[in-house]
Amino acid sequence: MFLFSNIEQEPLLLYSYKRSFNGFAAKLTEEEAQKMTGMAGVVSVFPSGKQKLHTTRSWNFIRFHENVKRSTVESDIIVGMIDTGVWLESASFSDAGFGPPPKKWKGTCQGSSNFTCNNKIIGARYYHNGRPFVKGDIKSPRDLDGHGTHTASTAAGNLVSKASEIP
C-alpha cells in the first residue's frame, strides 16, 4: 500500500501493521485525515504523539506490592518487550546471581559499541522498518528516552531498594 501526499508526491506510509491488528501509520494532512475518517472500513484515525510517564510507582499502580510472596515459578521465564530500548546500567537489570540464558533461548543480542547484553538482558534488537536513520537515532537497542527501561523494569526488573521514592 502506498499513500501519496497531494502536494509532495512522495510515499508517506511509515509503518504497516499486519500481525496483531490491521492498520498503518502515515503522514497525512488534516484534510486527508478527515477524509479517511469517513471512509468505509476505517475504524479510527488519530494523531501520533508522545505520552508522559503515568507513574514512577509502577508496582503500586498495578497493585503488586513489594511484600507479595515470591515463588520459583517466576524463574526461567523470558519476557519480550517492544519499546524504546533499555538502559543496561540500571540496577533493575543487574545480572548478579544469574546463570546463563535458558537453553530454549534462540534469540540474539544485536549489540554495539554502547550496548552489550548480560545474563539478565539476554537479547536485544533495534529496528527501523526501512526508514532512513535521522539525526539523533542510534543503531543500538539503548533506550534514549527512558520509556523502554521503565516498562521493562516494571515487567521483569530486579527489585531495587527505594527505586520508587520521589527525590
C-alpha positions in Angstrom: 0.0 0.0 0.0 1.3 3.5 -0.9 -0.1 6.8 0.3 0.9 9.9 -1.5 0.5 13.5 -0.4 -1.2 15.6 -3.0 1.5 18.3 -2.6 4.8 16.4 -2.3 4.1 13.2 -4.4 6.3 11.1 -2.2 5.3 8.0 -0.3 4.1 8.8 3.2 3.4 5.3 4.6 5.6 5.0 7.7 4.6 1.6 9.1 2.2 -1.2 8.2 0.8 -3.4 11.0 -0.5 -6.8 10.0 0.1 -9.2 12.8 -1.8 -8.1 15.9 -4.2 -5.8 14.1 -4.6 -4.4 10.7 -3.6 -0.7 10.3 -0.9 1.7 9.3 0.9 4.9 10.3 1.3 7.6 7.7 2.0 11.3 7.4 -1.3 12.9 6.5 -2.6 16.5 6.3 -5.6 17.4 8.5 -7.8 17.3 5.4 -6.5 13.8 4.4 -7.1 12.5 7.9 -10.7 13.9 7.9 -11.4 12.3 4.5 -10.0 9.0 5.7 -12.1 9.1 8.9 -15.3 9.0 6.7 -14.2 6.0 4.6 -16.0 2.7 4.9 -14.0 0.1 6.9 -11.9 2.8 8.8 -12.3 2.2 12.5 -10.4 5.3 13.7 -7.9 7.9 12.7 -5.8 9.6 15.4 -2.6 11.7 15.6 0.6 10.2 16.9 2.0 11.8 20.0 4.4 11.2 22.9 2.8 10.4 26.2 4.1 11.4 29.7 5.1 8.6 32.1 2.0 7.8 34.1 3.8 6.9 37.3 7.1 6.2 38.9 5.5 3.8 41.3 4.5 1.1 38.9 4.3 -1.8 41.4 1.8 0.1 43.5 0.0 1.3 40.4 -0.7 -2.3 39.3 -1.4 -3.3 42.9 1.5 -5.7 43.1 3.3 -4.6 46.2 6.9 -5.5 47.3 5.6 -7.7 50.1 3.9 -10.1 47.8 5.2 -13.6 48.3 7.6 -14.5 45.5 8.0 -18.0 44.1 10.3 -20.1 41.9 7.6 -20.1 39.2 9.0 -16.7 38.3 12.3 -18.1 37.3 13.4 -19.4 33.8 10.9 -17.1 32.1 11.8 -15.0 29.1 9.9 -11.7 28.9 9.9 -9.9 25.5 9.4 -6.1 25.3 8.9 -3.9 22.2 9.6 -0.4 23.2 12.2 2.4 23.0 15.1 0.2 24.2 16.7 -0.4 27.6 19.4 1.2 29.7 21.5 -1.8 30.9 23.3 0.1 33.6 20.0 0.3 35.6 20.2 -1.7 38.8 17.0 -3.4 37.7 19.0 -5.2 35.0 22.0 -6.4 37.1 22.8 -10.0 36.3 24.4 -10.6 39.6 23.5 -14.2 40.7 22.0 -15.1 37.3 23.2 -18.1 35.4 23.3 -18.4 31.6 20.2 -17.8 29.5 17.7 -20.7 29.4 18.6 -23.5 26.9 15.3 -22.8 25.0 16.5 -19.2 24.2 17.1 -18.8 20.4 17.4 -15.0 20.3 20.3 -12.7 19.7 21.9 -9.6 21.2 22.3 -7.0 18.5 24.8 -5.1 20.5 27.0 -2.2 19.5 29.8 -0.2 21.0 27.4 1.2 23.6 25.4 -1.9 24.3 26.3 -5.5 25.4 23.8 -8.0 26.8 24.3 -9.8 30.1 22.7 -12.8 31.9 19.6 -10.7 32.8 19.1 -8.9 29.5 19.8 -11.9 27.2 18.7 -10.4 23.9 18.0 -7.1 22.2 17.5 -5.7 18.8 16.8 -2.4 17.2 14.5 -1.8 14.3 13.9 1.0 11.8 11.3 -0.6 9.5 13.1 0.6 6.4 13.0 4.3 7.1 16.4 6.1 7.0 18.2 6.9 10.2 17.8 10.5 11.1 19.8 12.8 13.3 19.6 11.6 16.9 18.9 8.0 16.0 21.4 5.5 17.2 22.0 2.0 15.7 21.6 0.4 19.1 18.9 -1.1 21.4 19.9 1.5 24.0 17.0 3.5 25.5 17.2 7.2 24.8 14.0 8.5 26.4 13.5 6.1 29.4 10.2 4.6 28.5 11.6 1.2 27.5 13.7 1.0 30.6 10.6 1.9 32.7 8.3 -0.7 31.2 11.0 -3.5 31.0 12.0 -2.9 34.7 8.3 -3.0 35.7 7.7 -6.3 33.9 10.9 -8.1 34.6 13.4 -6.0 36.5 15.1 -6.9 39.7 13.8 -5.5 43.0 15.7 -2.2 43.7 15.5 -0.7 47.1 14.0 2.8 47.2 13.5 2.9 43.4 10.0 4.3 43.7 10.9 7.1 46.2 10.5 10.6 44.8 13.6 12.6 45.4 
